[in-house]
Amino acid sequence: MPILFTSSPRPAQESPRFTVRSIRVDAPATLADHIPEAPSALWLHESGGLIGIGEAARLEATGPDRFDALANAFRDLEASTDVEDLANLRGSGLVAFASFSYSPESSRPSRLVIPRYLLGSVEGRAFVTCVSSDSEESVGKTLTEPEEILALFSPGRVPTVAPRTMQPAHSGEAYRGLVKEAVQEIDDGVAEKVVLSERFEIDLGTLEASCLVPALAAQLNHRYPTAWTFALDDIVGASPEMLVRTEGPKVFSRVLAGSRPVSGDDELSAEERHAFLNDPKERAEHDFAARSVREPLMRLGVSLPPSEGPFVLHLPGIEHLATDIRGVAPDGLGILEIAGALHPSAAVSGTPRTAANEVIARLERVDRAGYASPVGWIGADGDGELAIALRMAHVQGTTLTVQAGGGLVSDSDPLTEHAEALAKTRPIVRALASLSSPEG
Ligand SMILES: C=C(O[C@@H]1C=C(C(=O)O)C=C[C@H]1O)C(=O)O
């Protein structure tokens, strides 16, 4: 029986006691081949990750304190949980899938979802976890035998979709007009960088969009193995950007800002990469983003080596300027506290953050909901991964709404920015297209 917290970190009712048990199983060659028809959550990276089925508990919070509220609620839940972790692998024991909302004003709750069953695979080793509670009458007995649990992770049917078109929220001209307005705000000194985005609706006719999530996620993981593919409730996508990853005291963040779309399977040539790396506009855009991660980390007491310059990260269809930040966290600093301090980084909001968010709210007009927000998983032992939900779609009824954008600085060109936003819809568009033609 899911328990619900809204804003307040304390449950209204007496919370149930949970028992979590993790045990090793034979590792699947590719975890994405074991996504069942209706998973409750997915996190895929290269050949591994985590797949959740069902829901043992759900914690929700809205408002400016949503990160702290969920951190406290998860700690409370941990205190009423007995853990038998025989697997002792990253992601075993008590874990929750997480998705936050971009804005503190969003009506979409930020959430932690603890699945009833989980299959995890990490570096060629795998485990299953089951979560049972002492208030199980309404949901039935929890399976505890590893073979029985593993059998739940049988791949579902891959649906076929008739080819679909995308309807942008604005005409090309109107979107380029918004880019011009944002650049004008920058020239007027309101902000130095603003990350504007566009929404694109894909109407699936009579097909429920949620039915496509397992197949879309499998395709995304196949095409973008180095990205972090996620699905939870109303979002699905494959993010190339890691807001924060923790492992013991080690903290990692991959900051992306600065983009060069490439067509088909092309890559930038060595000269083009060099020019990209040394382009003053791209570097300015990138440096705002890298600083917006480094500085709060340092304020939190994370020790960081001196910063290194960015590198070019190649992904199918687009290349980015990327900075990997690695540090060591002080004792007791949790991943949600870090994420709360970093979100939204200047890679997805702008600089200064508050002014940029005001421009975004004024020009985009629609709640970003889960777009550009932390998504991933957290463990009770403090380990976790929270990517930024990019290259994604919201899943609602029979509609997939893809959202994508890019950072604007003083000399950004509306035509180029429009093309960049379109290029960033490609992961979802291609994954969907592959479901209408099996050869993809
Ligand atoms: C805003 C998006 O991407 C972000 C913006 C980038 C840019 O401005 O160059 C690059 C990567 C992401 O940090 C998006 O994918 O929608």
The ligand as an SDF file (V2000), in Angstrom:
LIG
                    3D

 16 16  0  0  0  0  0  0  0  0999 V2000
   18.3730   22.0920  -22.6020 C   0  0  0  0  0  0  0  0  0  0  0  0
   18.8340   20.9730  -23.1520 C   0  0  0  0  0  0  0  0  0  0  0  0
   20.1520   20.6120  -23.1220 O   0  0  0  0  0  0  0  0  0  0  0  0
   21.0830   21.3220  -22.3430 C   0  0  0  0  0  0  0  0  0  0  0  0
   21.6260   22.4950  -23.0470 C   0  0  0  0  0  0  0  0  0  0  0  0
   22.7500   22.3890  -23.8220 C   0  0  0  0  0  0  0  0  0  0  0  0
   23.2300   23.5850  -24.6350 C   0  0  0  0  0  0  0  0  0  0  0  0
   22.6820   24.6620  -24.4680 O   0  0  0  0  0  0  0  0  0  0  0  0
   24.1520   23.4370  -25.4520 O   0  0  0  0  0  0  0  0  0  0  0  0
   23.4870   21.1900  -23.8630 C   0  0  0  0  0  0  0  0  0  0  0  0
   23.1510   20.1570  -23.0710 C   0  0  0  0  0  0  0  0  0  0  0  0
   22.1670   20.3280  -22.0000 C   0  0  0  0  0  0  0  0  0  0  0  0
   22.7780   20.8170  -20.8540 O   0  0  0  0  0  0  0  0  0  0  0  0
   17.9150   19.9690  -23.7710 C   0  0  0  0  0  0  0  0  0  0  0  0
   18.3900   18.8970  -24.1560 O   0  0  0  0  0  0  0  0  0  0  0  0
   16.7190   20.2410  -23.8480 O   0  0  0  0  0  0  0  0  0  0  0  0
  1  2  2  0
  2  3  1  0
  2 14  1  0
  3  4  1  0
  4  5  1  0
  4 12  1  0
  5  6  2  0
  6  7  1  0
  6 10  1  0
  7  8  2  0
  7  9  1  0
 10 11  2  0
 11 12  1  0
 12 13  1  0
 14 15  2  0
 14 16  1  0
M  END
$$$$
